[in-house]
Amino acid sequence: MAQALRFLAMDAVEQAKSGHPGMPMGMADVATVLFNRFLTVDPADPRWPDRDRFVLSAGHGSMLLYAIHHLLGFSDMGVGQLKRFRQLGSTTAGHPEYGHTQGVEVTTGPLGQGLATAVGMALAERMANARHGDALVDHWTYVISGDGCLMEGSATKPLTLPGT
C-alpha cells in the first residue's frame, strides 16, 4: 500500500504541476500502518458516528489523504479525481476541506490548526466516552502533524486556565 500511495501522490502532483509531494512520499509507510492496523473507518458510510477520526494537520500533504481514500474505496475519490488534483471543481483541493470531500474530518491548511482541532476532538470523545461508555463512544482521533505545525502559535502557546 505504501508504494501505491507514493506513486499516486507523485503522479497527481506532477500532473497538476503544483502541490507538495514530500509529506505524502515520506509518510506513506506511517499512513499504511495507521490505516491498516489501527484506524476504523467505513468508506461506504463516511459519517458513521463511531468511526475513528483522522486529521491531516499538515494539510499541504493532502495527496496522501486523497490517495488513501482512493485505495480504501471512498465513492468520491475515483482515479478521475486524483487526476484532477488541485483543479477547480475537483474533490481533491490543495488542502483537505471538510464537507467538500468524504472522510475529511476538518479543513486544514493554516499550520497548526489541524493539530489544535484534533486535540479538541480527542478531548471531546474521551469526555463523551466517560459519560456514555464504550457501547456508544468507542473511537479514537489520530493526527499527522508536521514540524511547521508544531512551530505555530496554536501548537506552542501554553494552556492558561482562568484563575491560574
Secondary structure, DSSP 8 states (H G I E B T S, - for coil): -HHHHHHHHHHHHHHHT-S--HHHHHTHHHHHHIIIII----TT-TT-TT--EEEESSGGGHHHHHHHHHHHT-TT--HHHHHTTT-TT-S--SS--TTTSTT--S---STTHHHHHHHHHHHHHHHHHHHH-TTT----EEEE--HHHHTSHHHHS----TT-
